[in-house]
């Protein structure tokens, strides 16, 4: 299996996307569990919400999906998210395996998730747009972005097509370039970015630099 994308929740549980578009998560009983549906990217917010970019093309990229689960006890159908990794028994695991991807409004090519559980995506034109729960709003126009992630504190990090790295502070819309070059970026639970460098090395940040 060739892994192309990885996302990790705040409990340290990984979700992966393979080269063929399959998605898996590592369950609490130590098994890789397949989540039906094709994906090209996946992201997890600090509140546990899981979003993916699907493989079905749209005008402005690919469809966006949120992982939702049925709540059999409260009979709420598929409108309540239940976290996959909080299982303490196989019976609870079987109940939570009734999770499915639900398409949400919008499209993109890469996705991140805010600390409020809203998706932020890179459009096919390379702009960065954020969903506020009702509408998509332009966050960084003309970014030429290629990868994106958001810290638990709400700071946005992205890399552009020339592999430059930028930070957008929470509540701001002005990107600030930080030193280093990256093909891909992610942010750890303490707000520290990690990158895949232009030489395919995994590097951690030291303040605003990568070394």
KEVORO-245049 format. One record per residue: residue number from 1; x, y, z of N, C-alpha, C, O in turn. Coordinates in nm, 2 decimals. Last residue first. Example, Ala and Ser with C-alpha at 12.3 -4.5 7.8 and 13.67 -1.06 7.14 Angstrom:
KEVORO-245049
ATOM   num      nc1      nc2      nc3     cac1     cac2     cac3      cc1      cc2      cc3      oc1      oc2      oc3
ATOM     2     1.28    -0.22     0.71     1.37    -0.11     0.71     1.29     0.00     0.79     1.34     0.11     0.80
ATOM     1     1.32    -0.57     0.78     1.23    -0.45     0.78     1.32    -0.33     0.78     1.42    -0.33     0.85
//
This chain:
KEVORO-245049
ATOM   num      nc1      nc2      nc3     cac1     cac2     cac3      cc1      cc2      cc3      oc1      oc2      oc3
ATOM   211     1.45     2.34     1.04     1.58     2.30     1.03     1.60     2.16     1.09     1.71     2.10     1.09
ATOM   210     1.26     2.62     0.97     1.26     2.47     0.97     1.40     2.43     0.95     1.47     2.47     0.85
ATOM   209     1.13     2.89     1.17     1.22     2.84     1.07     1.21     2.68     1.08     1.16     2.63     1.17
ATOM   208     1.01     3.03     1.37     0.96     3.04     1.24     1.05     2.99     1.13     1.04     3.03     1.02
ATOM   207     1.09     2.79     1.61     1.02     2.93     1.60     0.96     2.94     1.46     0.87     2.86     1.43
ATOM   206     1.16     2.55     1.42     1.22     2.61     1.53     1.18     2.76     1.53     1.24     2.83     1.45
ATOM   205     0.97     2.27     1.30     1.00     2.41     1.30     1.07     2.44     1.43     1.05     2.38     1.53
ATOM   204     1.10     1.97     1.15     1.02     2.03     1.25     1.06     2.18     1.26     1.18     2.21     1.23
ATOM   203     1.10     1.77     0.85     1.16     1.87     0.94     1.06     1.93     1.03     0.94     1.95     1.00
ATOM   202     1.17     1.51     0.65     1.07     1.55     0.75     1.14     1.64     0.85     1.23     1.60     0.92
ATOM   201     1.28     1.55     0.31     1.31     1.53     0.45     1.19     1.58     0.54     1.12     1.67     0.50
ATOM   200     1.27     1.61     0.04     1.19     1.50     0.09     1.23     1.46     0.23     1.22     1.34     0.27
ATOM   199     1.38     1.85    -0.03     1.46     1.73    -0.04     1.40     1.61     0.02     1.47     1.51     0.04
ATOM   198     1.19     2.03     0.04     1.21     2.02    -0.10     1.31     1.90    -0.13     1.31     1.86    -0.25
ATOM   197     1.03     1.86     0.32     1.11     1.96     0.26     1.12     1.94     0.11     1.08     1.84     0.06
ATOM   196     0.74     1.84     0.48     0.82     1.76     0.39     0.90     1.86     0.31     0.84     1.93     0.23
ATOM   195     0.71     1.97     0.82     0.70     1.98     0.67     0.78     1.86     0.61     0.86     1.80     0.67
ATOM   194     0.52     2.09     1.10     0.62     1.99     1.04     0.60     1.99     0.89     0.49     2.01     0.84
ATOM   193     0.46     2.35     1.34     0.45     2.29     1.21     0.56     2.18     1.18     0.67     2.19     1.23
ATOM   192     0.32     2.34     1.66     0.44     2.34     1.59     0.43     2.28     1.45     0.38     2.16     1.44
ATOM   191     0.09     2.33     1.82     0.10     2.44     1.73     0.23     2.45     1.65     0.26     2.55     1.59
ATOM   190     0.07     2.10     1.96     0.12     2.21     2.03     0.14     2.33     1.94     0.20     2.43     1.98
ATOM   189     0.00     1.90     1.77    -0.10     1.95     1.87    -0.06     2.07     1.95    -0.14     2.13     2.01
ATOM   188     0.14     2.01     1.45     0.13     1.92     1.56     0.03     1.98     1.67    -0.01     2.10     1.65
ATOM   187     0.05     2.04     1.11     0.08     2.11     1.24     0.05     2.02     1.35    -0.06     1.96     1.36
ATOM   186     0.21     2.00     0.79     0.11     1.97     0.89     0.15     2.04     1.02     0.26     2.08     1.03
ATOM   185     0.28     2.02     0.44     0.29     2.07     0.57     0.18     2.02     0.66     0.07     1.99     0.61
ATOM   184     0.49     1.97     0.15     0.37     1.94     0.22     0.39     1.99     0.37     0.51     2.01     0.41
ATOM   183     0.72     2.08     0.04     0.63     2.02    -0.05     0.49     2.00     0.02     0.39     2.00    -0.05
ATOM   182     0.89     2.38     0.14     0.81     2.26     0.17     0.73     2.21     0.06     0.67     2.29    -0.01
ATOM   181     1.15     2.57     0.27     1.08     2.53     0.15     1.01     2.40     0.18     1.07     2.31     0.25
ATOM   180     1.22     2.86     0.49     1.21     2.72     0.46     1.13     2.69     0.33     1.06     2.78     0.29
ATOM   179     1.06     3.11     0.70     1.17     3.05     0.63     1.16     2.90     0.60     1.09     2.83     0.68
ATOM   178     0.73     3.24     0.62     0.83     3.19     0.72     0.94     3.12     0.64     0.92     3.08     0.52
ATOM   177     0.53     3.51     0.52     0.62     3.40     0.48     0.71     3.37     0.60     0.77     3.46     0.66
ATOM   176     0.20     3.56     0.62     0.34     3.60     0.64     0.43     3.49     0.61     0.41     3.37     0.66
ATOM   175    -0.12     3.67     0.49    -0.01     3.57     0.51     0.12     3.63     0.53     0.16     3.73     0.47
ATOM   174    -0.39     3.81     0.64    -0.26     3.85     0.58    -0.16     3.74     0.60    -0.12     3.71     0.71
ATOM   173    -0.61     3.78     0.79    -0.62     3.73     0.65    -0.49     3.76     0.58    -0.48     3.74     0.46
ATOM   172    -0.68     3.68     1.13    -0.62     3.77     1.03    -0.63     3.71     0.89    -0.67     3.59     0.88
ATOM   171    -0.78     3.50     1.31    -0.84     3.63     1.31    -0.78     3.73     1.21    -0.83     3.84     1.20
ATOM   170    -0.47     3.34     1.34    -0.61     3.34     1.37    -0.67     3.48     1.38    -0.61     3.56     1.45
ATOM   169    -0.22     3.41     1.09    -0.26     3.41     1.23    -0.42     3.41     1.24    -0.49     3.46     1.15
ATOM   168    -0.09     3.23     0.85    -0.19     3.33     0.86    -0.25     3.31     1.00    -0.31     3.21     1.04
ATOM   167     0.23     3.16     0.70     0.14     3.15     0.82     0.04     3.26     0.81     0.07     3.38     0.78
ATOM   166     0.39     2.98     0.44     0.32     3.10     0.49     0.24     3.06     0.61     0.19     2.95     0.63
ATOM   165     0.66     2.88     0.24     0.57     2.85     0.35     0.52     2.98     0.41     0.59     3.08     0.42
ATOM   164     0.72     2.78    -0.10     0.73     2.88     0.01     0.63     2.84     0.11     0.52     2.79     0.08
ATOM   163     0.69     2.62    -0.33     0.73     2.56    -0.20     0.76     2.65    -0.09     0.82     2.61     0.01
ATOM   162     0.56     2.73    -0.54     0.71     2.74    -0.54     0.77     2.69    -0.41     0.89     2.71    -0.38
ATOM   161     0.30     2.69    -0.47     0.36     2.61    -0.58     0.51     2.62    -0.59     0.57     2.53    -0.65
ATOM   160     0.30     2.71    -0.11     0.26     2.74    -0.24     0.33     2.66    -0.35     0.41     2.57    -0.31
ATOM   159     0.16     2.59     0.20     0.28     2.60     0.11     0.22     2.64    -0.03     0.11     2.60    -0.06
ATOM   158     0.03     2.72     0.51     0.02     2.67     0.38     0.15     2.68     0.30     0.23     2.76     0.33
ATOM   157    -0.15     2.74     0.82    -0.02     2.73     0.75    -0.05     2.67     0.61    -0.13     2.58     0.59
ATOM   156    -0.34     2.93     1.05    -0.34     2.86     0.92    -0.19     2.85     0.87    -0.13     2.96     0.87
ATOM   155    -0.44     2.89     1.38    -0.35     2.95     1.29    -0.34     2.86     1.16    -0.34     2.74     1.17
ATOM   154    -0.60     2.77     1.58    -0.67     2.83     1.47    -0.57     2.90     1.37    -0.62     2.97     1.28
ATOM   153    -0.49     2.61     1.77    -0.52     2.74     1.81    -0.59     2.82     1.70    -0.63     2.94     1.72
ATOM   152    -0.43     2.38     1.63    -0.54     2.37     1.73    -0.58     2.51     1.78    -0.70     2.53     1.82
ATOM   151    -0.36     2.48     1.29    -0.33     2.44     1.43    -0.45     2.44     1.52    -0.55     2.49     1.48
ATOM   150    -0.41     2.35     0.97    -0.46     2.45     1.07    -0.42     2.40     1.21    -0.45     2.28     1.24
ATOM   149    -0.27     2.33     0.64    -0.32     2.27     0.77    -0.34     2.38     0.86    -0.30     2.49     0.84
ATOM   148    -0.21     2.25     0.29    -0.26     2.34     0.40    -0.28     2.26     0.53    -0.31     2.14     0.52
ATOM   147    -0.06     2.30    -0.04    -0.09     2.22     0.08    -0.13     2.31     0.20    -0.09     2.43     0.20
ATOM   146    -0.06     2.48    -0.24    -0.05     2.34    -0.28    -0.08     2.25    -0.16    -0.12     2.13    -0.18
ATOM   145    -0.17     2.81    -0.36    -0.14     2.71    -0.25    -0.14     2.57    -0.30    -0.21     2.53    -0.40
ATOM   144    -0.18     3.06    -0.47    -0.11     2.95    -0.54    -0.08     2.84    -0.45     0.03     2.78    -0.46
ATOM   143    -0.32     3.28    -0.36    -0.21     3.21    -0.28    -0.13     3.11    -0.36    -0.01     3.09    -0.32
ATOM   142    -0.52     3.43    -0.46    -0.40     3.43    -0.53    -0.28     3.37    -0.45    -0.17     3.40    -0.48
ATOM   141    -0.66     3.51    -0.14    -0.68     3.51    -0.28    -0.54     3.51    -0.35    -0.45     3.59    -0.31
ATOM   140    -0.75     3.37     0.15    -0.62     3.42     0.08    -0.64     3.40    -0.07    -0.64     3.29    -0.12
ATOM   139    -1.03     3.36     0.19    -0.93     3.39     0.30    -0.80     3.44     0.25    -0.75     3.54     0.30
ATOM   138    -1.36     3.41     0.10    -1.22     3.41     0.06    -1.13     3.44     0.18    -1.16     3.54     0.25
ATOM   137    -1.60     3.19     0.24    -1.55     3.32     0.23    -1.40     3.31     0.19    -1.33     3.23     0.23
ATOM   136    -1.91     3.02     0.21    -1.76     3.01     0.18    -1.71     3.15     0.17    -1.77     3.23     0.09
ATOM   135    -2.16     3.00     0.47    -2.11     3.05     0.34    -1.96     3.02     0.34    -1.89     3.01     0.44
ATOM   134    -2.22     2.87     0.71    -2.33     2.90     0.62    -2.27     2.93     0.48    -2.34     2.90     0.38
ATOM   133    -1.99     2.80     0.83    -2.11     2.73     0.88    -2.23     2.76     0.79    -2.33     2.68     0.79
ATOM   132    -1.79     2.92     0.71    -1.82     2.97     0.84    -1.95     2.91     0.90    -2.00     2.95     1.00
ATOM   131    -1.51     2.80     0.53    -1.65     2.79     0.55    -1.68     2.83     0.69    -1.62     2.79     0.79
ATOM   130    -1.26     2.96     0.33    -1.30     2.91     0.46    -1.46     2.91     0.47    -1.52     3.00     0.43
ATOM   129    -1.02     2.93     0.07    -1.15     2.97     0.12    -1.19     2.90     0.24    -1.15     2.78     0.26
ATOM   128    -0.75     3.01    -0.11    -0.78     2.95     0.01    -0.92     3.01     0.06    -0.92     3.13     0.08
ATOM   127    -0.66     2.94    -0.46    -0.71     3.03    -0.35    -0.74     2.95    -0.23    -0.76     2.83    -0.24
ATOM   126    -0.60     2.77    -0.66    -0.50     2.79    -0.57    -0.54     2.89    -0.46    -0.45     2.93    -0.37
ATOM   125    -0.80     2.68    -0.83    -0.72     2.80    -0.88    -0.61     2.83    -0.78    -0.52     2.92    -0.81
ATOM   124    -0.92     2.49    -0.69    -0.84     2.44    -0.80    -0.76     2.56    -0.86    -0.66     2.53    -0.93
ATOM   123    -0.88     2.59    -0.34    -0.95     2.57    -0.46    -0.86     2.53    -0.58    -0.74     2.53    -0.56
ATOM   122    -0.83     2.45    -0.03    -0.76     2.51    -0.14    -0.84     2.48    -0.27    -0.88     2.37    -0.30
ATOM   121    -1.05     2.51     0.25    -1.00     2.43     0.14    -0.91     2.52     0.04    -0.93     2.64     0.04
ATOM   120    -1.16     2.43     0.57    -1.09     2.54     0.49    -1.02     2.46     0.37    -0.95     2.36     0.40
ATOM   119    -1.45     2.34     0.75    -1.35     2.31     0.66    -1.29     2.44     0.60    -1.36     2.54     0.58
ATOM   118    -1.50     2.36     1.11    -1.54     2.40     0.97    -1.42     2.38     0.88    -1.31     2.40     0.91
ATOM   117    -1.45     2.31     1.38    -1.50     2.20     1.30    -1.55     2.24     1.16    -1.63     2.17     1.10
ATOM   116    -1.31     2.50     1.52    -1.46     2.50     1.53    -1.53     2.39     1.45    -1.65     2.38     1.45
ATOM   115    -1.06     2.48     1.44    -1.09     2.43     1.57    -1.23     2.44     1.61    -1.28     2.39     1.71
ATOM   114    -1.09     2.38     1.09    -1.06     2.47     1.20    -1.09     2.41     1.33    -1.15     2.30     1.34
ATOM   113    -0.92     2.17     0.87    -1.03     2.18     0.95    -1.00     2.28     1.07    -0.90     2.26     1.13
ATOM   112    -0.83     2.15     0.51    -0.80     2.16     0.66    -0.92     2.18     0.73    -1.03     2.21     0.68
ATOM   111    -0.78     2.00     0.19    -0.87     2.05     0.30    -0.80     2.05     0.43    -0.71     1.97     0.46
ATOM   110    -0.75     2.05    -0.16    -0.69     2.01    -0.03    -0.78     2.07     0.08    -0.85     2.17     0.05
ATOM   109    -0.93     2.11    -0.36    -0.83     2.01    -0.39    -0.75     1.96    -0.27    -0.69     1.86    -0.27
ATOM   108    -1.29     2.16    -0.37    -1.15     2.20    -0.35    -1.06     2.09    -0.39    -1.10     1.98    -0.44
ATOM   107    -1.62     2.28    -0.29    -1.53     2.19    -0.36    -1.39     2.25    -0.34    -1.37     2.36    -0.31
ATOM   106    -1.96     2.30    -0.15    -1.83     2.34    -0.18    -1.74     2.24    -0.25    -1.78     2.13    -0.27
ATOM   105    -2.15     2.13     0.10    -2.14     2.23    -0.01    -2.00     2.27    -0.03    -1.92     2.28     0.07
ATOM   104    -2.08     1.78     0.16    -2.12     1.92     0.20    -2.10     2.02     0.08    -2.03     1.98    -0.01
ATOM   103    -2.17     1.44     0.17    -2.12     1.56     0.09    -2.17     1.69     0.15    -2.29     1.70     0.18
ATOM   102    -2.07     1.22     0.41    -2.18     1.30     0.37    -2.13     1.42     0.29    -2.04     1.50     0.35
ATOM   101    -1.96     0.89     0.47    -1.93     1.02     0.42    -2.05     1.10     0.37    -2.12     1.04     0.29
ATOM   100    -2.06     0.71     0.77    -2.06     0.73     0.62    -2.01     0.87     0.59    -2.02     0.96     0.68
ATOM    99    -2.07     0.45     1.01    -2.04     0.58     0.97    -2.03     0.59     0.82    -1.99     0.50     0.75
ATOM    98    -2.12     0.22     1.16    -2.23     0.27     1.07    -2.20     0.41     1.03    -2.29     0.49     1.01
ATOM    97    -1.94     0.16     1.35    -1.90     0.13     1.21    -2.01     0.17     1.11    -1.99     0.16     0.99
ATOM    96    -2.05     0.19     1.59    -1.99     0.31     1.53    -1.94     0.29     1.39    -1.90     0.38     1.32
ATOM    95    -2.13    -0.06     1.65    -2.23     0.04     1.63    -2.17     0.16     1.56    -2.23     0.22     1.47
ATOM    94    -1.89    -0.19     1.67    -1.98    -0.23     1.56    -2.09    -0.13     1.54    -2.12    -0.10     1.42
ATOM    93    -1.79    -0.07     1.90    -1.72    -0.05     1.77    -1.81    -0.08     1.66    -1.82    -0.01     1.56
ATOM    92    -1.96    -0.16     2.09    -1.97    -0.02     2.06    -1.90     0.01     1.93    -1.94     0.09     1.85
ATOM    91    -1.88    -0.43     2.08    -2.02    -0.39     2.05    -2.04    -0.25     2.02    -2.11    -0.21     1.92
ATOM    90    -1.62    -0.42     2.16    -1.65    -0.45     2.02    -1.79    -0.42     1.98    -1.82    -0.39     1.87
ATOM    89    -1.55    -0.12     2.36    -1.59    -0.27     2.34    -1.62    -0.29     2.20    -1.64    -0.20     2.12
ATOM    88    -1.48     0.14     2.35    -1.43     0.06     2.47    -1.47    -0.09     2.46    -1.42    -0.17     2.54
ATOM    87    -1.40     0.40     2.14    -1.47     0.27     2.16    -1.40     0.19     2.27    -1.28     0.19     2.28
ATOM    86    -1.33     0.65     2.01    -1.37     0.64     2.15    -1.46     0.51     2.17    -1.57     0.52     2.21
ATOM    85    -1.28     0.68     1.75    -1.17     0.62     1.83    -1.21     0.60     1.97    -1.14     0.54     2.05
ATOM    84    -1.49     0.80     1.61    -1.46     0.66     1.58    -1.37     0.60     1.69    -1.39     0.48     1.73
ATOM    83    -1.73     1.01     1.75    -1.59     0.99     1.72    -1.55     0.84     1.72    -1.59     0.76     1.81
ATOM    82    -2.01     1.10     1.58    -1.96     1.02     1.70    -1.82     0.98     1.66    -1.79     0.92     1.56
ATOM    81    -2.23     1.36     1.49    -2.10     1.29     1.47    -2.06     1.22     1.60    -2.06     1.28     1.70
ATOM    80    -2.55     1.34     1.37    -2.47     1.36     1.49    -2.34     1.28     1.47    -2.34     1.17     1.43
ATOM    79    -2.73     1.28     1.17    -2.70     1.42     1.19    -2.61     1.45     1.31    -2.59     1.56     1.35
ATOM    78    -2.84     1.04     1.09    -2.70     1.07     1.05    -2.67     1.22     1.07    -2.59     1.27     1.00
ATOM    77    -3.06     0.97     1.36    -3.02     0.94     1.22    -2.88     0.98     1.20    -2.79     0.94     1.28
ATOM    76    -3.13     0.98     1.62    -3.11     1.11     1.55    -3.07     1.09     1.40    -3.04     1.19     1.33
ATOM    75    -3.17     0.80     1.83    -3.25     0.80     1.71    -3.25     0.93     1.63    -3.35     0.98     1.59
ATOM    74    -3.01     0.76     2.04    -3.09     0.88     2.05    -3.18     0.90     1.92    -3.25     0.99     1.91
ATOM    73    -2.89     0.51     1.97    -2.96     0.53     2.10    -3.05     0.65     2.10    -3.16     0.64     2.15
ATOM    72    -2.78     0.53     1.72    -2.89     0.44     1.74    -2.97     0.47     1.87    -3.09     0.45     1.88
ATOM    71    -2.66     0.76     1.52    -2.68     0.75     1.67    -2.80     0.66     1.70    -2.91     0.72     1.70
ATOM    70    -2.44     0.73     1.25    -2.57     0.71     1.31    -2.57     0.70     1.46    -2.48     0.64     1.51
ATOM    69    -2.19     0.97     1.17    -2.23     0.84     1.21    -2.37     0.84     1.27    -2.42     0.94     1.32
ATOM    68    -1.98     1.13     0.92    -2.10     1.13     1.01    -2.13     0.99     1.05    -2.11     0.90     0.97
ATOM    67    -1.74     1.31     0.77    -1.76     1.18     0.83    -1.87     1.19     0.94    -1.85     1.26     1.03
ATOM    66    -1.79     1.52     0.49    -1.77     1.51     0.63    -1.81     1.37     0.68    -1.91     1.31     0.63
ATOM    65    -1.64     1.61     0.18    -1.73     1.53     0.26    -1.69     1.54     0.41    -1.58     1.56     0.44
ATOM    64    -1.64     1.79    -0.13    -1.60     1.78     0.01    -1.69     1.70     0.09    -1.82     1.71     0.07
ATOM    63    -1.54     1.72    -0.47    -1.64     1.74    -0.37    -1.57     1.72    -0.23    -1.47     1.66    -0.21
ATOM    62    -1.28     1.92    -0.64    -1.34     1.79    -0.60    -1.44     1.81    -0.49    -1.42     1.91    -0.41
ATOM    61    -1.29     2.20    -0.84    -1.20     2.10    -0.78    -1.28     1.97    -0.76    -1.33     1.91    -0.86
ATOM    60    -1.50     2.35    -0.93    -1.39     2.42    -0.87    -1.30     2.32    -0.79    -1.24     2.35    -0.69
ATOM    59    -1.68     2.17    -1.05    -1.63     2.29    -1.13    -1.50     2.35    -1.07    -1.41     2.39    -1.14
ATOM    58    -1.56     1.84    -0.96    -1.66     1.94    -0.97    -1.60     2.06    -1.04    -1.48     2.06    -1.08
ATOM    57    -1.51     1.49    -0.95    -1.47     1.62    -0.99    -1.59     1.71    -1.00    -1.70     1.67    -1.03
ATOM    56    -1.46     1.27    -0.69    -1.56     1.31    -0.79    -1.53     1.46    -0.82    -1.54     1.55    -0.74
ATOM    55    -1.31     1.20    -0.48    -1.25     1.18    -0.61    -1.34     1.23    -0.72    -1.30     1.22    -0.84
ATOM    54    -1.31     1.43    -0.19    -1.34     1.31    -0.26    -1.27     1.30    -0.40    -1.19     1.39    -0.43
ATOM    53    -1.15     1.53     0.09    -1.17     1.57    -0.05    -1.19     1.44    -0.13    -1.10     1.35    -0.13
ATOM    52    -1.29     1.51     0.42    -1.21     1.46     0.31    -1.24     1.53     0.18    -1.35     1.59     0.17
ATOM    51    -1.29     1.55     0.77    -1.34     1.59     0.64    -1.24     1.53     0.54    -1.12     1.50     0.57
ATOM    50    -1.40     1.51     1.10    -1.31     1.45     1.00    -1.37     1.49     0.86    -1.49     1.47     0.84
ATOM    49    -1.37     1.65     1.43    -1.45     1.64     1.30    -1.35     1.60     1.19    -1.24     1.66     1.18
ATOM    48    -1.23     1.69     1.66    -1.25     1.56     1.62    -1.33     1.54     1.49    -1.34     1.43     1.44
ATOM    47    -1.15     1.94     1.73    -1.27     1.89     1.80    -1.31     1.75     1.75    -1.41     1.70     1.80
ATOM    46    -0.94     1.99     1.56    -0.90     1.96     1.70    -1.02     1.92     1.78    -1.01     1.86     1.89
ATOM    45    -1.01     1.81     1.25    -1.01     1.93     1.34    -0.97     1.89     1.48    -0.98     1.78     1.52
ATOM    44    -0.84     1.64     1.00    -0.92     1.63     1.12    -0.90     1.76     1.21    -0.79     1.80     1.23
ATOM    43    -0.85     1.54     0.65    -0.80     1.63     0.76    -0.90     1.62     0.88    -1.01     1.58     0.87
ATOM    42    -0.74     1.42     0.34    -0.82     1.40     0.46    -0.76     1.49     0.56    -0.64     1.52     0.57
ATOM    41    -0.76     1.36    -0.02    -0.71     1.43     0.10    -0.80     1.40     0.21    -0.92     1.38     0.20
ATOM    40    -0.88     1.19    -0.20    -0.75     1.24    -0.23    -0.68     1.32    -0.12    -0.56     1.34    -0.13
ATOM    39    -1.10     0.90    -0.18    -1.05     1.03    -0.13    -0.91     1.06    -0.19    -0.84     0.97    -0.23
ATOM    38    -1.39     0.70    -0.20    -1.26     0.74    -0.25    -1.23     0.88    -0.20    -1.31     0.96    -0.18
ATOM    37    -1.54     0.46     0.03    -1.54     0.59    -0.04    -1.41     0.64    -0.08    -1.31     0.62    -0.01
ATOM    36    -1.54     0.32     0.36    -1.58     0.32     0.22    -1.58     0.46     0.16    -1.61     0.55     0.22
ATOM    35    -1.26     0.27     0.55    -1.38     0.36     0.54    -1.42     0.37     0.40    -1.34     0.42     0.31
ATOM    34    -1.11    -0.01     0.70    -1.14     0.06     0.58    -1.27     0.15     0.59    -1.37     0.10     0.64
ATOM    33    -0.89    -0.01     0.97    -1.03    -0.03     0.93    -1.06     0.06     0.81    -1.03     0.18     0.81
ATOM    32    -0.64    -0.18     1.12    -0.67    -0.08     1.02    -0.80    -0.11     0.96    -0.83    -0.22     0.91
ATOM    31    -0.65    -0.24     1.48    -0.66    -0.28     1.34    -0.68    -0.16     1.25    -0.74    -0.06     1.29
ATOM    30    -0.65    -0.20     1.76    -0.53    -0.23     1.69    -0.54    -0.28     1.55    -0.45    -0.36     1.50
ATOM    29    -0.88    -0.12     1.87    -0.84    -0.26     1.90    -0.73    -0.30     1.81    -0.70    -0.42     1.79
ATOM    28    -0.92     0.14     1.79    -0.87     0.12     1.92    -0.84    -0.03     1.96    -0.78    -0.05     2.06
ATOM    27    -0.80     0.16     1.44    -0.90     0.15     1.55    -0.84     0.12     1.68    -0.72     0.09     1.70
ATOM    26    -0.69     0.38     1.22    -0.63     0.28     1.31    -0.72     0.27     1.43    -0.73     0.36     1.51
ATOM    25    -0.86     0.40     0.90    -0.82     0.46     1.03    -0.77     0.35     1.12    -0.81     0.23     1.10
ATOM    24    -0.84     0.46     0.55    -0.83     0.37     0.66    -0.81     0.46     0.79    -0.75     0.56     0.78
ATOM    23    -0.94     0.49     0.21    -0.92     0.55     0.34    -0.93     0.45     0.45    -1.02     0.37     0.45
ATOM    22    -0.82     0.48    -0.13    -0.89     0.41    -0.02    -0.85     0.49     0.11    -0.74     0.54     0.12
ATOM    21    -0.68     0.58    -0.35    -0.80     0.66    -0.30    -0.87     0.59    -0.18    -0.97     0.65    -0.13
ATOM    20    -0.45     0.46    -0.42    -0.57     0.42    -0.49    -0.70     0.49    -0.45    -0.81     0.47    -0.50
ATOM    19    -0.27     0.55    -0.24    -0.26     0.60    -0.37    -0.38     0.56    -0.46    -0.41     0.63    -0.55
ATOM    18    -0.47     0.61     0.07    -0.37     0.54    -0.02    -0.37     0.60    -0.16    -0.45     0.68    -0.20
ATOM    17    -0.48     0.80     0.36    -0.54     0.78     0.22    -0.43     0.72     0.14    -0.31     0.76     0.14
ATOM    16    -0.54     0.75     0.71    -0.46     0.75     0.59    -0.54     0.74     0.46    -0.65     0.68     0.46
ATOM    15    -0.54     0.85     1.04    -0.62     0.82     0.93    -0.53     0.84     0.81    -0.45     0.93     0.80
ATOM    14    -0.42     0.77     1.37    -0.40     0.81     1.24    -0.51     0.77     1.14    -0.57     0.66     1.16
ATOM    13    -0.45     0.91     1.69    -0.50     0.80     1.61    -0.49     0.85     1.46    -0.54     0.95     1.42
ATOM    12    -0.40     1.10     1.89    -0.28     1.03     1.82    -0.32     0.92     1.73    -0.24     0.84     1.69
ATOM    11    -0.60     1.25     1.98    -0.57     1.13     2.06    -0.45     1.05     2.00    -0.40     0.95     2.06
ATOM    10    -0.64     1.43     1.79    -0.57     1.48     1.91    -0.54     1.37     2.01    -0.46     1.38     2.10
ATOM     9    -0.57     1.26     1.48    -0.65     1.33     1.57    -0.58     1.36     1.70    -0.46     1.32     1.71
ATOM     8    -0.39     1.30     1.18    -0.39     1.24     1.31    -0.48     1.32     1.40    -0.47     1.45     1.40
ATOM     7    -0.36     1.20     0.84    -0.41     1.30     0.93    -0.42     1.23     1.07    -0.45     1.11     1.07
ATOM     6    -0.19     1.17     0.53    -0.21     1.12     0.67    -0.26     1.23     0.75    -0.22     1.35     0.74
ATOM     5    -0.16     1.05     0.19    -0.20     1.15     0.29    -0.22     1.09     0.42    -0.27     0.98     0.43
ATOM     4    -0.05     0.83     0.06    -0.04     0.96     0.00    -0.07     1.07     0.10    -0.01     1.18     0.09
ATOM     3     0.09     0.51     0.07     0.02     0.61     0.15     0.05     0.75     0.09     0.17     0.79     0.08
ATOM     2     0.06     0.22    -0.09     0.13     0.34    -0.10     0.04     0.45    -0.03    -0.06     0.48    -0.08
ATOM     1     0.08    -0.12     0.00     0.00     0.00     0.00     0.09     0.12     0.00     0.18     0.14     0.08
//
